[in-house]
């Protein structure tokens, strides 16, 4: 009986340790350009509504930590694209980043608690896949609007 109890405690400890290491990835990605530049996305996302229509993306998010791809374009040659943005953060922090085909990360805009930023950015596209990601931390409550006549927008989460 003691061996069975010890085994159950050992397995429980291993599972808790393994699961505990999964969640920090999305929460610690905010300042990690190597992870941000990766093809994958990782996030905790709650209470959100979004819409994509006619080259425009809009989302209201109750809580987000991690990163998700919002826009991408596969460029045949070097080119440029215009991206208009408006980010409002009520709680936490969020940033919009551009990742070129060489996986170089450039911050387009960043807002912290009670902050807002808006503007238009010319993106220097490299041949290949270029992306824009929304990266957030501290359970960011935010609203994001983007528009571009180039590329494709993608919904947050698994709604794609």
GROMACS elastic network, one bead per residue, 0.5 to 0.9 nm:
[ bonds ]
;  ai    aj funct       b0    kb
    1     4     6  0.51438   500
    1     5     6  0.62752   500
    1     6     6  0.86006   500
    2     5     6  0.51392   500
    2     6     6  0.60524   500
    2     7     6  0.84925   500
    3     6     6  0.50696   500
    3     7     6  0.60345   500
    3     8     6  0.86417   500
    4     7     6  0.50521   500
    4     8     6  0.62398   500
    4     9     6  0.86601   500
    5     8     6  0.51555   500
    5     9     6  0.61848   500
    5    10     6  0.85514   500
    6     9     6  0.51270   500
    6    10     6  0.60704   500
    6    11     6  0.86465   500
    7    10     6  0.50569   500
    7    11     6  0.61566   500
    7    12     6  0.85037   500
    8    11     6  0.52170   500
    8    12     6  0.60296   500
    8    13     6  0.85260   500
    9    12     6  0.51028   500
    9    13     6  0.61177   500
    9    14     6  0.86729   500
   10    13     6  0.51555   500
   10    14     6  0.62961   500
   10    15     6  0.87442   500
   11    14     6  0.50915   500
   11    15     6  0.61889   500
   11    16     6  0.85957   500
   12    15     6  0.51701   500
   12    16     6  0.61153   500
   12    17     6  0.85455   500
   13    16     6  0.51752   500
   13    17     6  0.61065   500
   13    18     6  0.85706   500
   14    17     6  0.51603   500
   14    18     6  0.61142   500
   14    19     6  0.85826   500
   15    18     6  0.51059   500
   15    19     6  0.60309   500
   15    20     6  0.83237   500
   16    19     6  0.52136   500
   16    20     6  0.58818   500
   16    21     6  0.86669   500
   17    20     6  0.50702   500
   17    21     6  0.64795   500
   18    21     6  0.53890   500
   18    22     6  0.68295   500
   19    22     6  0.52466   500
   19    23     6  0.70786   500
   20    23     6  0.60566   500
   20    24     6  0.72398   500
   21    24     6  0.58896   500
   21    25     6  0.72795   500
   22    25     6  0.59503   500
   22    26     6  0.80399   500
   23    26     6  0.60149   500
   23    27     6  0.68880   500
   23    28     6  0.89467   500
   23    43     6  0.88003   500
   23    44     6  0.85211   500
   24    28     6  0.57528   500
   24    29     6  0.83124   500
   25    28     6  0.53578   500
   25    29     6  0.60766   500
   25    42     6  0.74928   500
   25    43     6  0.85911   500
   25    66     6  0.77558   500
   26    29     6  0.55118   500
   26    30     6  0.80637   500
   26    41     6  0.85788   500
   26    42     6  0.53143   500
   26    43     6  0.52197   500
   26    44     6  0.70758   500
   26    65     6  0.61350   500
   26    67     6  0.71012   500
   26   136     6  0.89749   500
   26   137     6  0.84128   500
   27    30     6  0.70258   500
   27    42     6  0.89009   500
   27    43     6  0.77435   500
   27    44     6  0.82969   500
   27    65     6  0.55164   500
   27    66     6  0.54764   500
   27   136     6  0.81182   500
   27   137     6  0.60470   500
   27   138     6  0.75736   500
   27   139     6  0.87530   500
   28    31     6  0.70835   500
   28    32     6  0.74120   500
   28    65     6  0.86898   500
   28    66     6  0.75091   500
   28   137     6  0.77908   500
   29    32     6  0.50598   500
   29    33     6  0.77699   500
   29    34     6  0.88333   500
   29    35     6  0.63945   500
   29    36     6  0.67570   500
   29    42     6  0.85943   500
   29    65     6  0.86704   500
   29    66     6  0.60752   500
   29    67     6  0.75140   500
   29   135     6  0.78919   500
   29   136     6  0.83978   500
   29   137     6  0.82249   500
   30    33     6  0.79398   500
   30    35     6  0.89012   500
   30    36     6  0.78038   500
   30    65     6  0.84351   500
   30    66     6  0.67724   500
   30    67     6  0.78915   500
   30    94     6  0.83474   500
   30    95     6  0.84869   500
   30   135     6  0.61249   500
   30   136     6  0.62011   500
   30   137     6  0.62877   500
   31    35     6  0.89314   500
   31    36     6  0.84292   500
   32    35     6  0.55964   500
   32    36     6  0.62572   500
   32    37     6  0.87146   500
   33    37     6  0.58912   500
   33    38     6  0.85905   500
   33   104     6  0.82519   500
   33   105     6  0.63317   500
   34    37     6  0.52830   500
   34    38     6  0.65841   500
   34   103     6  0.84206   500
   34   104     6  0.88971   500
   34   105     6  0.84512   500
   35    38     6  0.52255   500
   35    39     6  0.86138   500
   35    40     6  0.83701   500
   35    41     6  0.88877   500
   36    39     6  0.81349   500
   36    40     6  0.82851   500
   36    41     6  0.80305   500
   36    67     6  0.72044   500
   36    97     6  0.85695   500
   36    99     6  0.82678   500
   36   103     6  0.89860   500
   36   105     6  0.76218   500
   36   133     6  0.79638   500
   36   135     6  0.79847   500
   37    40     6  0.84866   500
   37    98     6  0.89037   500
   37    99     6  0.61250   500
   37   100     6  0.86534   500
   37   103     6  0.53319   500
   37   104     6  0.69381   500
   37   105     6  0.63497   500
   37   131     6  0.89945   500
   38    41     6  0.78251   500
   38   103     6  0.75795   500
   39    69     6  0.88897   500
   40    67     6  0.88433   500
   40    68     6  0.80837   500
   40    69     6  0.84644   500
   41    66     6  0.77581   500
   41    67     6  0.56055   500
   41    69     6  0.68560   500
   41   133     6  0.88333   500
   42    65     6  0.84378   500
   42    66     6  0.55322   500
   42    67     6  0.55033   500
   42    68     6  0.66006   500
   43    64     6  0.68161   500
   43    65     6  0.54471   500
   43    67     6  0.55013   500
   43    68     6  0.68967   500
   43   135     6  0.88246   500
   43   136     6  0.86983   500
   43   157     6  0.79304   500
   44    63     6  0.77100   500
   44    64     6  0.55143   500
   44    65     6  0.52386   500
   44    66     6  0.64471   500
   44    67     6  0.87076   500
   44   139     6  0.84145   500
   44   157     6  0.87916   500
   45    48     6  0.74230   500
   45    61     6  0.76721   500
   45    62     6  0.79211   500
   45    63     6  0.58127   500
   45    65     6  0.67562   500
   45    66     6  0.84166   500
   45   139     6  0.86525   500
   45   156     6  0.83890   500
   45   157     6  0.71069   500
   46    61     6  0.69173   500
   46    62     6  0.58234   500
   46    63     6  0.51351   500
   46    64     6  0.65008   500
   47    60     6  0.82528   500
   47    61     6  0.59516   500
   47    63     6  0.66519   500
   47    64     6  0.89843   500
   48    59     6  0.69485   500
   48    60     6  0.55183   500
   48    62     6  0.58206   500
   48    63     6  0.77986   500
   48   156     6  0.86490   500
   49    58     6  0.83449   500
   49    59     6  0.55912   500
   49    60     6  0.53878   500
   49    61     6  0.66293   500
   49    62     6  0.89138   500
   50    57     6  0.74300   500
   50    58     6  0.54908   500
   50    60     6  0.64083   500
   50    61     6  0.83931   500
   50   155     6  0.70291   500
   50   156     6  0.77201   500
   51    56     6  0.80443   500
   51    57     6  0.58495   500
   51    58     6  0.53615   500
   51    59     6  0.65041   500
   51   155     6  0.75248   500
   52    55     6  0.70798   500
   52    56     6  0.55523   500
   52    58     6  0.65372   500
   52    59     6  0.88412   500
   52   153     6  0.70043   500
   52   154     6  0.77048   500
   52   155     6  0.73427   500
   53    56     6  0.52884   500
   53    57     6  0.67037   500
   53    58     6  0.88476   500
   54    57     6  0.85811   500
   54   147     6  0.86551   500
   54   149     6  0.83554   500
   55   146     6  0.83729   500
   55   147     6  0.55924   500
   55   148     6  0.55215   500
   55   149     6  0.56605   500
   55   150     6  0.76674   500
   55   151     6  0.83270   500
   55   152     6  0.74809   500
   55   153     6  0.71744   500
   56   145     6  0.73229   500
   56   146     6  0.57329   500
   56   148     6  0.66781   500
   56   149     6  0.84654   500
   56   153     6  0.75607   500
   57    70     6  0.81590   500
   57   144     6  0.78284   500
   57   145     6  0.55168   500
   57   146     6  0.50742   500
   57   147     6  0.61760   500
   57   148     6  0.89819   500
   57   153     6  0.66650   500
   57   154     6  0.80864   500
   57   155     6  0.80084   500
   58   143     6  0.75301   500
   58   144     6  0.56447   500
   58   146     6  0.65288   500
   58   147     6  0.87708   500
   59   142     6  0.81446   500
   59   143     6  0.56604   500
   59   144     6  0.53068   500
   59   145     6  0.65726   500
   59   155     6  0.85606   500
   59   156     6  0.82198   500
   60   141     6  0.79940   500
   60   142     6  0.60207   500
   60   144     6  0.65937   500
   60   145     6  0.89295   500
   61    64     6  0.68313   500
   61   140     6  0.78373   500
   61   141     6  0.56012   500
   61   142     6  0.52489   500
   61   143     6  0.61281   500
   61   144     6  0.83585   500
   62   139     6  0.82068   500
   62   140     6  0.73223   500
   62   142     6  0.67526   500
   62   143     6  0.87960   500
   63    91     6  0.86194   500
   63    92     6  0.87916   500
   63   138     6  0.85546   500
   63   140     6  0.50934   500
   63   142     6  0.75485   500
   64    67     6  0.84059   500
   64    92     6  0.88302   500
   64    94     6  0.89015   500
   64   135     6  0.86155   500
   64   136     6  0.62145   500
   64   137     6  0.68107   500
   64   138     6  0.77924   500
   64   139     6  0.50027   500
   64   140     6  0.50973   500
   64   141     6  0.67449   500
   64   142     6  0.82374   500
   65    92     6  0.89721   500
   65    94     6  0.87829   500
   65   135     6  0.73739   500
   65   138     6  0.64178   500
   65   139     6  0.53670   500
   65   140     6  0.65394   500
   66   134     6  0.82589   500
   66   135     6  0.56388   500
   66   136     6  0.53695   500
   66   137     6  0.63141   500
   67   133     6  0.64381   500
   67   134     6  0.55200   500
   67   136     6  0.63874   500
   67   137     6  0.89490   500
   68   132     6  0.86466   500
   68   133     6  0.54123   500
   68   134     6  0.55600   500
   68   135     6  0.67605   500
   68   155     6  0.87384   500
   68   156     6  0.63111   500
   68   157     6  0.72884   500
   69    72     6  0.75921   500
   69   131     6  0.68887   500
   69   132     6  0.59133   500
   69   134     6  0.64344   500
   69   135     6  0.88687   500
   69   153     6  0.84849   500
   69   154     6  0.67976   500
   69   155     6  0.80742   500
   69   156     6  0.73541   500
   70   131     6  0.76790   500
   70   132     6  0.58331   500
   70   133     6  0.54451   500
   70   134     6  0.67014   500
   70   146     6  0.88409   500
   70   152     6  0.82890   500
   70   153     6  0.54729   500
   70   155     6  0.63095   500
   70   156     6  0.68156   500
   71   130     6  0.84536   500
   71   131     6  0.56243   500
   71   132     6  0.50684   500
   71   133     6  0.70255   500
   71   146     6  0.89981   500
   71   151     6  0.67695   500
   71   152     6  0.54841   500
   71   154     6  0.58233   500
   71   155     6  0.88413   500
   72   129     6  0.69191   500
   72   130     6  0.55881   500
   72   132     6  0.63110   500
   72   133     6  0.89286   500
   72   150     6  0.89004   500
   72   151     6  0.55683   500
   72   152     6  0.54849   500
   72   153     6  0.66735   500
   72   154     6  0.80505   500
   73   125     6  0.85675   500
   73   128     6  0.79833   500
   73   129     6  0.57739   500
   73   130     6  0.53951   500
   73   131     6  0.65422   500
   73   150     6  0.73846   500
   73   152     6  0.63178   500
   74   101     6  0.85380   500
   74   125     6  0.89008   500
   74   126     6  0.89074   500
   74   127     6  0.73160   500
   74   128     6  0.50899   500
   74   130     6  0.62281   500
   74   131     6  0.87389   500
   74   151     6  0.76031   500
   75    78     6  0.68539   500
   75    79     6  0.73058   500
   75   101     6  0.86898   500
   75   125     6  0.68143   500
   75   126     6  0.67091   500
   75   128     6  0.50733   500
   75   129     6  0.63422   500
   75   130     6  0.73547   500
   75   151     6  0.89013   500
   76    79     6  0.85238   500
   76   126     6  0.84263   500
   76   127     6  0.53767   500
   76   128     6  0.64551   500
   77   125     6  0.79811   500
   77   126     6  0.66370   500
   77   128     6  0.76360   500
   78   124     6  0.74489   500
   78   125     6  0.54696   500
   78   127     6  0.52255   500
   78   128     6  0.87070   500
   79   123     6  0.83694   500
   79   124     6  0.61864   500
   79   125     6  0.50714   500
   79   126     6  0.68040   500
   79   127     6  0.79781   500
   80   122     6  0.64407   500
   80   123     6  0.53932   500
   80   125     6  0.53673   500
   80   126     6  0.86242   500
   81   121     6  0.82782   500
   81   122     6  0.57181   500
   81   123     6  0.51784   500
   81   124     6  0.69168   500
   81   125     6  0.71754   500
   81   148     6  0.75363   500
   81   149     6  0.79886   500
   81   150     6  0.63011   500
   81   151     6  0.83767   500
   82   120     6  0.67143   500
   82   121     6  0.57703   500
   82   123     6  0.61437   500
   82   147     6  0.84056   500
   82   148     6  0.60169   500
   82   149     6  0.75709   500
   82   150     6  0.76200   500
   83   119     6  0.84196   500
   83   120     6  0.55188   500
   83   121     6  0.52464   500
   83   122     6  0.64188   500
   83   123     6  0.72204   500
   83   146     6  0.68662   500
   83   147     6  0.58296   500
   83   148     6  0.50036   500
   83   149     6  0.81963   500
   83   150     6  0.85145   500
   84   118     6  0.75493   500
   84   119     6  0.57533   500
   84   121     6  0.63429   500
   84   122     6  0.88459   500
   84   145     6  0.81196   500
   84   146     6  0.55219   500
   84   147     6  0.52036   500
   84   148     6  0.65395   500
   85    96     6  0.87877   500
   85   109     6  0.83858   500
   85   117     6  0.79244   500
   85   118     6  0.53135   500
   85   119     6  0.56270   500
   85   120     6  0.62421   500
   85   121     6  0.81071   500
   85   144     6  0.73946   500
   85   145     6  0.55976   500
   85   147     6  0.66276   500
   86   109     6  0.89085   500
   86   116     6  0.73879   500
   86   117     6  0.58147   500
   86   119     6  0.67263   500
   86   120     6  0.89727   500
   86   143     6  0.80603   500
   86   144     6  0.58174   500
   86   145     6  0.51475   500
   86   146     6  0.65617   500
   87    94     6  0.82031   500
   87    95     6  0.82511   500
   87    96     6  0.84586   500
   87   109     6  0.79986   500
   87   110     6  0.80157   500
   87   111     6  0.71696   500
   87   115     6  0.82430   500
   87   116     6  0.55532   500
   87   117     6  0.53847   500
   87   118     6  0.62422   500
   87   142     6  0.72106   500
   87   143     6  0.58556   500
   87   145     6  0.65149   500
   87   146     6  0.85897   500
   88    94     6  0.87335   500
   88   111     6  0.70556   500
   88   112     6  0.85888   500
   88   113     6  0.87333   500
   88   114     6  0.74084   500
   88   115     6  0.59310   500
   88   117     6  0.66662   500
   88   118     6  0.86095   500
   88   141     6  0.85927   500
   88   142     6  0.55264   500
   88   143     6  0.51730   500
   88   144     6  0.64996   500
   89    92     6  0.69567   500
   89    93     6  0.65000   500
   89    94     6  0.69985   500
   89   111     6  0.62231   500
   89   112     6  0.60949   500
   89   113     6  0.55397   500
   89   114     6  0.54908   500
   89   115     6  0.53206   500
   89   116     6  0.62107   500
   89   140     6  0.68568   500
   89   141     6  0.59288   500
   89   143     6  0.65682   500
   89   144     6  0.86467   500
   90    93     6  0.83894   500
   90   112     6  0.78512   500
   90   113     6  0.52232   500
   90   115     6  0.68531   500
   90   116     6  0.87460   500
   90   140     6  0.73132   500
   90   141     6  0.54347   500
   90   142     6  0.58810   500
   90   143     6  0.84477   500
   91   112     6  0.72804   500
   91   114     6  0.64537   500
   91   115     6  0.87247   500
   91   138     6  0.76350   500
   91   139     6  0.71674   500
   91   140     6  0.51425   500
   91   141     6  0.50399   500
   91   142     6  0.72528   500
   92   111     6  0.87633   500
   92   112     6  0.60233   500
   92   113     6  0.51761   500
   92   114     6  0.85204   500
   92   136     6  0.75743   500
   92   137     6  0.59712   500
   92   139     6  0.56539   500
   92   141     6  0.65635   500
   92   142     6  0.84465   500
   93   110     6  0.76103   500
   93   111     6  0.57947   500
   93   113     6  0.58927   500
   93   115     6  0.84810   500
   93   135     6  0.85450   500
   93   136     6  0.56486   500
   93   137     6  0.55141   500
   93   138     6  0.64930   500
   93   139     6  0.79560   500
   93   140     6  0.55220   500
   93   141     6  0.81692   500
   93   142     6  0.84441   500
   94   109     6  0.85024   500
   94   110     6  0.58433   500
   94   111     6  0.55791   500
   94   112     6  0.64240   500
   94   113     6  0.88159   500
   94   134     6  0.70713   500
   94   135     6  0.56014   500
   94   137     6  0.64672   500
   94   138     6  0.89377   500
   94   140     6  0.66884   500
   94   141     6  0.88932   500
   94   142     6  0.78314   500
   95   107     6  0.70004   500
   95   108     6  0.74034   500
   95   109     6  0.55243   500
   95   111     6  0.62715   500
   95   112     6  0.85845   500
   95   133     6  0.82950   500
   95   134     6  0.59340   500
   95   135     6  0.52965   500
   95   136     6  0.63244   500
   96   106     6  0.87309   500
   96   107     6  0.61148   500
   96   108     6  0.54310   500
   96   109     6  0.52682   500
   96   110     6  0.63998   500
   96   132     6  0.68607   500
   96   133     6  0.58324   500
   96   135     6  0.62942   500
   96   136     6  0.87790   500
   97   105     6  0.64899   500
   97   106     6  0.55202   500
   97   108     6  0.52436   500
   97   109     6  0.71603   500
   97   110     6  0.87064   500
   97   131     6  0.82682   500
   97   132     6  0.55042   500
   97   133     6  0.53837   500
   97   134     6  0.65546   500
   97   135     6  0.74282   500
   98   104     6  0.79794   500
   98   105     6  0.57125   500
   98   106     6  0.51621   500
   98   107     6  0.63387   500
   98   108     6  0.65361   500
   98   123     6  0.76450   500
   98   130     6  0.75137   500
   98   131     6  0.58085   500
   98   133     6  0.66224   500
   99   102     6  0.77174   500
   99   103     6  0.54005   500
   99   104     6  0.54277   500
   99   106     6  0.65012   500
   99   107     6  0.89112   500
   99   129     6  0.87044   500
   99   130     6  0.57804   500
   99   131     6  0.51132   500
   99   132     6  0.61045   500
   99   133     6  0.78045   500
  100   103     6  0.52280   500
  100   104     6  0.55702   500
  100   105     6  0.69500   500
  100   106     6  0.84331   500
  100   123     6  0.86710   500
  100   124     6  0.77691   500
  100   125     6  0.62223   500
  100   126     6  0.60965   500
  100   127     6  0.86925   500
  100   128     6  0.81792   500
  100   129     6  0.69447   500
  100   131     6  0.64068   500
  100   132     6  0.86419   500
  101   104     6  0.75100   500
  101   125     6  0.73853   500
  101   126     6  0.54395   500
  101   127     6  0.64344   500
  101   128     6  0.51731   500
  101   131     6  0.79702   500
  102   105     6  0.89858   500
  102   126     6  0.73118   500
  102   127     6  0.87848   500
  102   128     6  0.83215   500
  102   129     6  0.85946   500
  102   130     6  0.84129   500
  103   130     6  0.82061   500
  107   110     6  0.72727   500
  108   121     6  0.70342   500
  108   132     6  0.89787   500
  109   117     6  0.66390   500
  109   118     6  0.76841   500
  109   119     6  0.85729   500
  110   115     6  0.86717   500
  110   116     6  0.82016   500
  110   117     6  0.70134   500
  111   114     6  0.79955   500
  111   115     6  0.50915   500
  111   116     6  0.56971   500
  111   117     6  0.63999   500
  112   115     6  0.51525   500
  112   116     6  0.77797   500
  112   140     6  0.86820   500
  113   116     6  0.87023   500
  113   140     6  0.81143   500
  113   141     6  0.86711   500
  125   128     6  0.81926   500
  125   129     6  0.84922   500
  125   130     6  0.64202   500
  126   129     6  0.77069   500
  126   130     6  0.70719   500
  127   130     6  0.81878   500
  134   144     6  0.89549   500
  136   139     6  0.74963   500
  136   140     6  0.61030   500
  137   140     6  0.57608   500
  138   141     6  0.89040   500
  146   153     6  0.88318   500
  147   150     6  0.88895   500
  147   153     6  0.86314   500
  148   151     6  0.72310   500
  148   152     6  0.84826   500
  148   153     6  0.86968   500
  149   152     6  0.87809   500
  154   159     6  0.86691   500
  154   160     6  0.64096   500
  155   158     6  0.76932   500
  155   159     6  0.60298   500
  155   160     6  0.55533   500
  156   159     6  0.66492   500
  156   160     6  0.75242   500
  157   160     6  0.73387   500
